[in-house]
Amino acid sequence: MIDRQLRTNSETATSAADILERYRAPIERGLRDSLESYIDPVYDMLRYHLGLDEPGSNGGKALRPTLCLLVCEALGVSWEAGLPAAASLELIHNFSLIHDDIQDGDLERRHRPTVWSKWGVPMGINAGDAMFCLATLNLRHLRPAYSDTVVVEVMELLHEATREMIDGQYLDMSFESMLEVPIESYLNMIACKTGALLRASVETGALLAGAGSTVRHRCRRFGEVLGRLFQIRDDMLGVWGTTELTGKAVGADILRKKKSLPIVMALAHAAAPERATLLDIYRQEALSNADVDRVQELFSKIGVQERVQDLANEAHAEASVLVESINFDDRGRSEMLTLVNFLLERDH
């Protein structure tokens, strides 16, 4: 269960949906501006993936650019000048999603066909590559509000985070060929795959706000913990989420034999008979829906969901403490805690 005492200070009239919606139109404008001068068909694929091709398309939560702008504002600086950096963060995130869909063979994202399933794998690779190039080029629009030194530092932050994210994706894919993954290795993988870009989102906001080294360090740590919380919850949804909300089949991560936290935790804590059964199931070349049901039953017997939730609660508690240690203004602190709570409880 969620520790309700950690949440009392953040219960306000502003919901996570309100916070995410506040910056949505400016972020979308920043994305449109980054693509405005490009008319070749490859950029139509980018607009499609970003949900910019038609009114009402779902472009995702835009969590990373929102965090960047919210941190900037919560540290007392207007967020408008930092919009190009926020748009670049969203472009980097979506470049990774286009490539992830190819690597995972996913046919749908946000309830629409994925880029590769619509245009083919080679074109999907081109689209992802183009998205990353635009993310870097877009940073030039931080001038003249910021010095060249700051622009270069933002670029270094985002490129280093992208490199770590790719390292994490490599580890995640390599784990699929391993029967067992130590919990420590899993946590290192998600710190790269998910934590790096969330860390960069928060730290970039602090950098654009002119924060000193102590505040930047705390923001960096806060972003890392948010990444851990986000991915643990994502792994829970990959096993126990509902198709209507996630857009994926129930138990999708089990069907694909992904070494997400539930199976890592199950193998670490199962008694010998249950552990042997799980290993036998995961040794198969492909799993059936009946196998998924059997794994779900074993997870329930071992108490996996409760154990995974405990790790999520620990990350939530650490993130909440870090928020209180950063000199955000009162509104910013409250809204940051609201987002932390959202990451713990989200259903999609």
TIRO-605098 format. One record per residue (C-alpha): residue in three letters; x, y, z. Coordinates in Angstrom, 2 decimals, padded with zeros to 5 digits. Layout:
[pt 'ALA'; [X; Y; Z]]
...
END
This chain:
[pt 'MET'; [000.00; 000.00; 000.00]]
[pt 'ILE'; [001.10; 003.59; -000.62]]
[pt 'ASP'; [002.40; 005.40; 002.44]]
[pt 'ARG'; [-000.32; 008.02; 002.84]]
[pt 'GLN'; [001.77; 010.11; 005.24]]
[pt 'LEU'; [004.18; 010.85; 002.42]]
[pt 'ARG'; [001.34; 012.26; 000.36]]
[pt 'THR'; [-000.39; 014.66; 002.71]]
[pt 'ASN'; [001.71; 017.68; 001.76]]
[pt 'SER'; [000.98; 017.26; -001.94]]
[pt 'GLU'; [-002.78; 016.87; -001.92]]
[pt 'THR'; [-003.83; 020.00; -003.76]]
[pt 'ALA'; [-006.47; 021.02; -006.26]]
[pt 'THR'; [-003.86; 020.66; -009.02]]
[pt 'SER'; [-003.83; 017.12; -010.38]]
[pt 'ALA'; [-001.06; 015.45; -012.35]]
[pt 'ALA'; [-003.27; 015.73; -015.43]]
[pt 'ASP'; [-003.54; 019.50; -014.88]]
[pt 'ILE'; [000.25; 019.82; -014.60]]
[pt 'LEU'; [000.92; 017.76; -017.71]]
[pt 'GLU'; [-001.74; 019.69; -019.61]]
[pt 'ARG'; [-000.35; 023.11; -018.62]]
[pt 'TYR'; [002.69; 022.81; -020.86]]
[pt 'ARG'; [001.19; 020.53; -023.51]]
[pt 'ALA'; [000.29; 023.23; -026.06]]
[pt 'PRO'; [003.67; 025.04; -025.81]]
[pt 'ILE'; [005.56; 021.72; -026.06]]
[pt 'GLU'; [003.50; 020.75; -029.10]]
[pt 'ARG'; [004.23; 024.16; -030.60]]
[pt 'GLY'; [007.94; 023.60; -029.97]]
[pt 'LEU'; [007.76; 020.23; -031.71]]
[pt 'ARG'; [005.91; 021.71; -034.68]]
[pt 'ASP'; [008.48; 024.51; -034.90]]
[pt 'SER'; [011.33; 022.00; -034.92]]
[pt 'LEU'; [009.76; 020.30; -037.97]]
[pt 'GLU'; [008.40; 023.37; -039.72]]
[pt 'SER'; [011.08; 023.79; -042.39]]
[pt 'TYR'; [011.30; 020.09; -043.29]]
[pt 'ILE'; [008.94; 018.93; -046.03]]
[pt 'ASP'; [010.43; 015.61; -047.20]]
[pt 'PRO'; [008.18; 012.56; -046.61]]
[pt 'VAL'; [010.43; 011.19; -043.86]]
[pt 'TYR'; [009.34; 014.09; -041.65]]
[pt 'ASP'; [005.70; 013.16; -042.16]]
[pt 'MET'; [006.58; 009.93; -040.35]]
[pt 'LEU'; [007.93; 011.99; -037.46]]
[pt 'ARG'; [004.79; 014.11; -037.34]]
[pt 'TYR'; [002.71; 010.93; -037.37]]
[pt 'HIS'; [004.64; 009.37; -034.50]]
[pt 'LEU'; [004.46; 012.58; -032.45]]
[pt 'GLY'; [000.72; 012.84; -033.00]]
[pt 'LEU'; [001.06; 016.09; -034.94]]
[pt 'ASP'; [-000.47; 014.76; -038.15]]
[pt 'GLU'; [-004.12; 015.25; -037.24]]
[pt 'PRO'; [-006.20; 016.88; -034.48]]
[pt 'GLY'; [-006.89; 014.58; -031.56]]
[pt 'SER'; [-003.89; 012.30; -032.12]]
[pt 'ASN'; [-002.26; 011.08; -028.91]]
[pt 'GLY'; [001.29; 012.32; -028.54]]
[pt 'GLY'; [001.92; 010.76; -025.14]]
[pt 'LYS'; [002.28; 012.26; -021.68]]
[pt 'ALA'; [005.24; 014.55; -022.50]]
[pt 'LEU'; [006.55; 013.87; -018.98]]
[pt 'ARG'; [010.19; 014.67; -019.71]]
[pt 'PRO'; [009.71; 018.13; -021.23]]
[pt 'THR'; [007.12; 018.90; -018.56]]
[pt 'LEU'; [009.62; 018.08; -015.81]]
[pt 'CYS'; [012.23; 020.31; -017.45]]
[pt 'LEU'; [009.87; 023.30; -017.63]]
[pt 'LEU'; [008.33; 022.68; -014.22]]
[pt 'VAL'; [011.75; 022.54; -012.51]]
[pt 'CYS'; [012.80; 025.74; -014.27]]
[pt 'GLU'; [009.63; 027.50; -013.11]]
[pt 'ALA'; [009.76; 026.02; -009.58]]
[pt 'LEU'; [013.27; 027.47; -009.20]]
[pt 'GLY'; [011.92; 030.94; -009.94]]
[pt 'VAL'; [012.71; 031.42; -013.64]]
[pt 'SER'; [010.28; 031.81; -016.53]]
[pt 'TRP'; [010.04; 028.56; -018.50]]
[pt 'GLU'; [009.38; 030.05; -021.95]]
[pt 'ALA'; [013.03; 030.56; -022.92]]
[pt 'GLY'; [013.77; 026.92; -022.11]]
[pt 'LEU'; [011.10; 025.53; -024.45]]
[pt 'PRO'; [013.59; 024.46; -027.18]]
[pt 'ALA'; [015.41; 022.24; -024.65]]
[pt 'ALA'; [012.10; 020.74; -023.54]]
[pt 'ALA'; [011.18; 019.99; -027.16]]
[pt 'SER'; [014.59; 018.39; -027.69]]
[pt 'LEU'; [014.01; 016.12; -024.70]]
[pt 'GLU'; [010.71; 014.98; -026.19]]
[pt 'LEU'; [012.33; 014.39; -029.57]]
[pt 'ILE'; [015.07; 012.24; -027.99]]
[pt 'HIS'; [012.50; 010.23; -026.06]]
[pt 'ASN'; [010.47; 009.62; -029.20]]
[pt 'PHE'; [013.53; 008.71; -031.28]]
[pt 'SER'; [014.12; 005.95; -028.72]]
[pt 'LEU'; [010.48; 004.82; -028.93]]
[pt 'ILE'; [010.58; 004.49; -032.72]]
[pt 'HIS'; [013.67; 002.28; -032.45]]
[pt 'ASP'; [012.30; 000.38; -029.42]]
[pt 'ASP'; [009.19; -000.53; -031.41]]
[pt 'ILE'; [011.38; -002.00; -034.13]]
[pt 'GLN'; [013.55; -003.91; -031.67]]
[pt 'ASP'; [010.56; -005.26; -029.75]]
[pt 'GLY'; [008.41; -005.94; -032.81]]
[pt 'ASP'; [005.55; -003.86; -031.37]]
[pt 'LEU'; [002.75; -003.23; -033.86]]
[pt 'GLU'; [000.95; -000.50; -031.91]]
[pt 'ARG'; [001.85; 002.51; -029.82]]
[pt 'ARG'; [-000.69; 004.91; -028.34]]
[pt 'HIS'; [-003.43; 002.84; -029.99]]
[pt 'ARG'; [-002.08; 003.47; -033.50]]
[pt 'PRO'; [000.19; 001.42; -035.81]]
[pt 'THR'; [003.87; 001.96; -035.03]]
[pt 'VAL'; [006.05; 003.76; -037.57]]
[pt 'TRP'; [007.88; 000.61; -038.67]]
[pt 'SER'; [004.68; -001.43; -039.01]]
[pt 'LYS'; [003.21; 001.30; -041.23]]
[pt 'TRP'; [006.26; 002.17; -043.36]]
[pt 'GLY'; [008.63; -000.76; -042.85]]
[pt 'VAL'; [011.75; -001.34; -040.74]]
[pt 'PRO'; [014.28; 000.54; -042.95]]
[pt 'MET'; [012.08; 003.65; -043.02]]
[pt 'GLY'; [011.47; 003.32; -039.28]]
[pt 'ILE'; [015.21; 003.38; -038.66]]
[pt 'ASN'; [015.54; 006.47; -040.85]]
[pt 'ALA'; [012.70; 008.18; -038.98]]
[pt 'GLY'; [014.29; 007.51; -035.60]]
[pt 'ASP'; [017.68; 008.76; -036.79]]
[pt 'ALA'; [016.11; 011.93; -038.21]]
[pt 'MET'; [014.28; 012.53; -034.92]]
[pt 'PHE'; [017.56; 012.41; -032.97]]
[pt 'CYS'; [019.26; 014.82; -035.42]]
[pt 'LEU'; [016.41; 017.29; -035.02]]
[pt 'ALA'; [016.70; 017.06; -031.23]]
[pt 'THR'; [020.29; 018.29; -031.40]]
[pt 'LEU'; [019.66; 020.96; -034.03]]
[pt 'ASN'; [016.71; 022.31; -032.09]]
[pt 'LEU'; [018.98; 023.35; -029.19]]
[pt 'ARG'; [020.32; 026.25; -031.29]]
[pt 'HIS'; [016.99; 027.99; -030.62]]
[pt 'LEU'; [018.05; 028.43; -026.98]]
[pt 'ARG'; [019.99; 031.41; -028.31]]
[pt 'PRO'; [019.85; 034.35; -027.66]]
[pt 'ALA'; [018.22; 033.72; -024.26]]
[pt 'TYR'; [021.22; 031.65; -023.15]]
[pt 'SER'; [024.95; 031.88; -023.76]]
[pt 'ASP'; [026.79; 029.48; -026.02]]
[pt 'THR'; [028.36; 027.97; -022.90]]
[pt 'VAL'; [024.94; 027.05; -021.50]]
[pt 'VAL'; [023.71; 025.74; -024.88]]
[pt 'VAL'; [026.75; 023.48; -025.18]]
[pt 'GLU'; [026.29; 022.27; -021.60]]
[pt 'VAL'; [022.65; 021.39; -022.31]]
[pt 'MET'; [023.75; 019.53; -025.44]]
[pt 'GLU'; [026.35; 017.59; -023.43]]
[pt 'LEU'; [023.75; 016.68; -020.80]]
[pt 'LEU'; [021.31; 015.38; -023.40]]
[pt 'HIS'; [023.92; 013.49; -025.43]]
[pt 'GLU'; [025.37; 011.81; -022.35]]
[pt 'ALA'; [021.87; 010.81; -021.25]]
[pt 'THR'; [021.15; 009.46; -024.74]]
[pt 'ARG'; [024.34; 007.40; -024.67]]
[pt 'GLU'; [023.37; 005.92; -021.30]]
[pt 'MET'; [019.83; 005.27; -022.53]]
[pt 'ILE'; [021.21; 003.28; -025.47]]
[pt 'ASP'; [023.49; 001.36; -023.08]]
[pt 'GLY'; [020.41; 000.52; -021.02]]
[pt 'GLN'; [018.47; -000.62; -024.08]]
[pt 'TYR'; [021.37; -002.89; -025.01]]
[pt 'LEU'; [021.36; -004.41; -021.52]]
[pt 'ASP'; [017.57; -004.84; -021.58]]
[pt 'MET'; [017.72; -006.70; -024.88]]
[pt 'SER'; [020.70; -008.82; -023.80]]
[pt 'PHE'; [018.80; -009.89; -020.68]]
[pt 'GLU'; [016.17; -011.53; -022.89]]
[pt 'SER'; [018.65; -014.29; -023.77]]
[pt 'MET'; [019.53; -014.90; -020.10]]
[pt 'LEU'; [017.50; -017.18; -017.85]]
[pt 'GLU'; [018.25; -015.20; -014.71]]
[pt 'VAL'; [019.18; -011.57; -014.06]]
[pt 'PRO'; [020.38; -010.36; -010.63]]
[pt 'ILE'; [018.26; -007.59; -009.13]]
[pt 'GLU'; [021.34; -005.33; -008.98]]
[pt 'SER'; [021.88; -005.78; -012.74]]
[pt 'TYR'; [018.23; -004.98; -013.40]]
[pt 'LEU'; [018.43; -001.78; -011.32]]
[pt 'ASN'; [021.58; -000.72; -013.17]]
[pt 'MET'; [019.84; -001.35; -016.49]]
[pt 'ILE'; [016.81; 000.81; -015.68]]
[pt 'ALA'; [019.04; 003.55; -014.25]]
[pt 'CYS'; [020.42; 003.83; -017.79]]
[pt 'LYS'; [017.44; 002.94; -019.97]]
[pt 'THR'; [014.85; 005.08; -018.16]]
[pt 'GLY'; [016.65; 007.04; -015.48]]
[pt 'ALA'; [019.21; 008.78; -017.68]]
[pt 'LEU'; [016.78; 010.89; -019.73]]
[pt 'LEU'; [014.53; 011.65; -016.76]]
[pt 'ARG'; [017.63; 012.72; -014.83]]
[pt 'ALA'; [018.67; 014.94; -017.74]]
[pt 'SER'; [015.16; 016.44; -017.91]]
[pt 'VAL'; [015.28; 017.56; -014.29]]
[pt 'GLU'; [018.91; 018.68; -014.37]]
[pt 'THR'; [018.40; 020.63; -017.60]]
[pt 'GLY'; [015.57; 022.55; -015.93]]
[pt 'ALA'; [017.91; 023.40; -013.05]]
[pt 'LEU'; [020.69; 024.41; -015.45]]
[pt 'LEU'; [018.37; 026.71; -017.40]]
[pt 'ALA'; [017.25; 028.26; -014.11]]
[pt 'GLY'; [020.86; 029.09; -013.26]]
[pt 'ALA'; [020.93; 026.80; -010.21]]
[pt 'GLY'; [024.19; 026.22; -008.34]]
[pt 'SER'; [026.04; 022.93; -008.11]]
[pt 'THR'; [024.31; 021.75; -004.90]]
[pt 'VAL'; [020.81; 022.23; -006.30]]
[pt 'ARG'; [021.79; 020.69; -009.61]]
[pt 'HIS'; [023.20; 017.65; -007.83]]
[pt 'ARG'; [019.98; 017.18; -005.86]]
[pt 'CYS'; [017.89; 017.64; -009.01]]
[pt 'ARG'; [020.07; 015.10; -010.78]]
[pt 'ARG'; [019.52; 012.60; -007.98]]
[pt 'PHE'; [015.78; 013.34; -007.97]]
[pt 'GLY'; [015.59; 012.59; -011.70]]
[pt 'GLU'; [017.44; 009.30; -011.23]]
[pt 'VAL'; [014.99; 008.16; -008.56]]
[pt 'LEU'; [012.04; 009.24; -010.72]]
[pt 'GLY'; [013.44; 007.01; -013.46]]
[pt 'ARG'; [013.55; 004.05; -011.10]]
[pt 'LEU'; [010.00; 004.69; -009.92]]
[pt 'PHE'; [008.73; 005.16; -013.49]]
[pt 'GLN'; [010.25; 001.92; -014.78]]
[pt 'ILE'; [009.19; -000.20; -011.81]]
[pt 'ARG'; [005.63; 000.96; -012.34]]
[pt 'ASP'; [005.99; 000.35; -016.07]]
[pt 'ASP'; [007.10; -003.21; -015.37]]
[pt 'MET'; [004.08; -003.70; -013.12]]
[pt 'LEU'; [001.77; -002.52; -015.89]]
[pt 'GLY'; [003.51; -004.89; -018.32]]
[pt 'VAL'; [002.32; -007.81; -016.18]]
[pt 'TRP'; [-000.77; -006.60; -014.33]]
[pt 'GLY'; [-002.00; -003.68; -016.47]]
[pt 'THR'; [-005.26; -003.75; -018.42]]
[pt 'THR'; [-005.35; -003.74; -022.22]]
[pt 'GLU'; [-007.89; -000.91; -022.34]]
[pt 'LEU'; [-005.54; 001.45; -020.50]]
[pt 'THR'; [-002.06; 000.30; -021.57]]
[pt 'GLY'; [-002.87; -000.67; -025.15]]
[pt 'LYS'; [-000.99; -003.95; -024.61]]
[pt 'ALA'; [-002.18; -007.48; -023.91]]
[pt 'VAL'; [-002.42; -008.53; -020.26]]
[pt 'GLY'; [000.88; -010.14; -019.32]]
[pt 'ALA'; [002.58; -008.82; -022.46]]
[pt 'ASP'; [006.03; -008.78; -020.85]]
[pt 'ILE'; [005.65; -012.41; -019.78]]
[pt 'LEU'; [004.63; -013.46; -023.29]]
[pt 'ARG'; [007.79; -011.84; -024.65]]
[pt 'LYS'; [009.92; -013.33; -021.83]]
[pt 'LYS'; [011.20; -009.88; -020.91]]
[pt 'LYS'; [013.40; -009.85; -017.80]]
[pt 'SER'; [011.33; -007.14; -016.19]]
[pt 'LEU'; [011.26; -006.73; -012.41]]
[pt 'PRO'; [008.42; -009.20; -011.67]]
[pt 'ILE'; [010.29; -012.22; -013.10]]
[pt 'VAL'; [013.61; -011.01; -011.69]]
[pt 'MET'; [011.98; -010.70; -008.27]]
[pt 'ALA'; [010.18; -014.04; -008.61]]
[pt 'LEU'; [013.35; -015.99; -009.35]]
[pt 'ALA'; [015.16; -014.26; -006.50]]
[pt 'HIS'; [012.51; -015.17; -003.90]]
[pt 'ALA'; [010.76; -018.33; -005.12]]
[pt 'ALA'; [011.05; -021.61; -003.26]]
[pt 'ALA'; [012.87; -024.35; -005.17]]
[pt 'PRO'; [009.79; -026.00; -006.80]]
[pt 'GLU'; [008.27; -022.71; -008.05]]
[pt 'ARG'; [011.66; -021.49; -009.19]]
[pt 'ALA'; [012.26; -024.67; -011.20]]
[pt 'THR'; [008.82; -024.36; -012.83]]
[pt 'LEU'; [009.44; -020.74; -013.81]]
[pt 'LEU'; [012.80; -021.61; -015.33]]
[pt 'ASP'; [011.27; -024.49; -017.28]]
[pt 'ILE'; [008.60; -022.16; -018.69]]
[pt 'TYR'; [011.12; -019.46; -019.65]]
[pt 'ARG'; [013.40; -022.04; -021.31]]
[pt 'GLN'; [010.77; -022.57; -024.00]]
[pt 'GLU'; [011.35; -020.97; -027.37]]
[pt 'ALA'; [007.95; -019.25; -027.25]]
[pt 'LEU'; [005.27; -018.92; -024.59]]
[pt 'SER'; [001.54; -019.49; -024.95]]
[pt 'ASN'; [-001.31; -017.69; -023.22]]
[pt 'ALA'; [-001.60; -020.75; -020.96]]
[pt 'ASP'; [002.05; -020.24; -019.97]]
[pt 'VAL'; [001.30; -016.60; -019.16]]
[pt 'ASP'; [-001.57; -017.69; -016.91]]
[pt 'ARG'; [000.69; -020.21; -015.16]]
[pt 'VAL'; [003.38; -017.59; -014.57]]
[pt 'GLN'; [000.76; -015.20; -013.20]]
[pt 'GLU'; [-000.38; -017.90; -010.77]]
[pt 'LEU'; [003.19; -018.48; -009.60]]
[pt 'PHE'; [003.73; -014.74; -009.19]]
[pt 'SER'; [000.66; -014.64; -006.96]]
[pt 'LYS'; [001.89; -017.61; -004.89]]
[pt 'ILE'; [005.33; -016.05; -004.40]]
[pt 'GLY'; [003.88; -012.62; -003.59]]
[pt 'VAL'; [005.72; -010.92; -006.43]]
[pt 'GLN'; [003.34; -007.98; -006.87]]
[pt 'GLU'; [003.68; -007.03; -003.20]]
[pt 'ARG'; [007.49; -007.27; -003.38]]
[pt 'VAL'; [007.65; -005.13; -006.52]]
[pt 'GLN'; [005.26; -002.62; -004.95]]
[pt 'ASP'; [007.58; -002.38; -001.95]]
[pt 'LEU'; [010.44; -001.30; -004.24]]
[pt 'ALA'; [008.17; 001.24; -005.91]]
[pt 'ASN'; [007.17; 002.60; -002.49]]
[pt 'GLU'; [010.84; 002.94; -001.53]]
[pt 'ALA'; [011.57; 004.95; -004.69]]
[pt 'HIS'; [008.46; 007.08; -004.04]]
[pt 'ALA'; [009.64; 007.82; -000.50]]
[pt 'GLU'; [013.15; 008.73; -001.64]]
[pt 'ALA'; [011.83; 011.00; -004.40]]
[pt 'SER'; [009.49; 012.74; -001.93]]
[pt 'VAL'; [012.36; 013.44; 000.48]]
[pt 'LEU'; [014.52; 014.79; -002.35]]
[pt 'VAL'; [011.74; 017.17; -003.44]]
[pt 'GLU'; [011.67; 018.61; 000.07]]
[pt 'SER'; [015.46; 019.12; -000.01]]
[pt 'ILE'; [015.41; 021.31; -003.15]]
[pt 'ASN'; [014.62; 025.02; -002.92]]
[pt 'PHE'; [011.54; 024.87; -005.14]]
[pt 'ASP'; [008.89; 027.49; -004.49]]
[pt 'ASP'; [005.81; 026.29; -002.60]]
[pt 'ARG'; [003.68; 025.73; -005.68]]
[pt 'GLY'; [006.48; 023.96; -007.51]]
[pt 'ARG'; [007.21; 021.67; -004.57]]
[pt 'SER'; [003.56; 020.74; -004.23]]
[pt 'GLU'; [003.22; 020.03; -007.94]]
[pt 'MET'; [006.43; 018.03; -008.01]]
[pt 'LEU'; [005.06; 015.82; -005.23]]
[pt 'THR'; [001.83; 015.43; -007.18]]
[pt 'LEU'; [003.82; 014.10; -010.13]]
[pt 'VAL'; [005.76; 011.75; -007.86]]
[pt 'ASN'; [002.45; 010.35; -006.60]]
[pt 'PHE'; [001.19; 010.03; -010.16]]
[pt 'LEU'; [004.23; 007.96; -011.16]]
[pt 'LEU'; [003.53; 005.57; -008.30]]
[pt 'GLU'; [-000.16; 005.12; -009.15]]
[pt 'ARG'; [-000.43; 005.58; -012.92]]
[pt 'ASP'; [-002.40; 002.96; -014.84]]
[pt 'HIS'; [-001.05; 003.61; -018.35]]
END
